[in-house]
Amino acid sequence: MESIAKSTKLTKVDCEKALSAMVSAVTNAVKKGDAVRLVGFGTFESVSRKARIGRNPQTGKEIKIKASKAPKFRAGLALKHAVNGK
């Protein structure tokens, strides 16, 4: 929070509120099935996973894994370049 406060010249409390609101908005959108694109940063979305058969690693016994939804993040080009030093 401190680095955000310094770069925006906002208080830490205001930065916390803004960040919390953004995370909440992204969470709610992804929960509804919408994709959220932050240009240059990445895309948050929800993906469906089919039911499948898995194995218990301790016993080797087959178990049924129910279908579910999972959040997914794909990094944008600018983020990838920043991480790779380009």
Secondary structure as GFF3:
##gff-version 3
##sequence-region A 1 86
A	DSSP	alpha_helix	2	8	.	.	.	ID=ss1
A	DSSP	alpha_helix	12	32	.	.	.	ID=ss2
A	DSSP	beta_strand	36	38	.	.	.	ID=ss3
A	DSSP	beta_strand	42	49	.	.	.	ID=ss4
A	DSSP	beta_strand	52	55	.	.	.	ID=ss5
A	DSSP	beta_strand	62	65	.	.	.	ID=ss6
A	DSSP	beta_strand	68	75	.	.	.	ID=ss7
A	DSSP	alpha_helix	77	83	.	.	.	ID=ss8
###
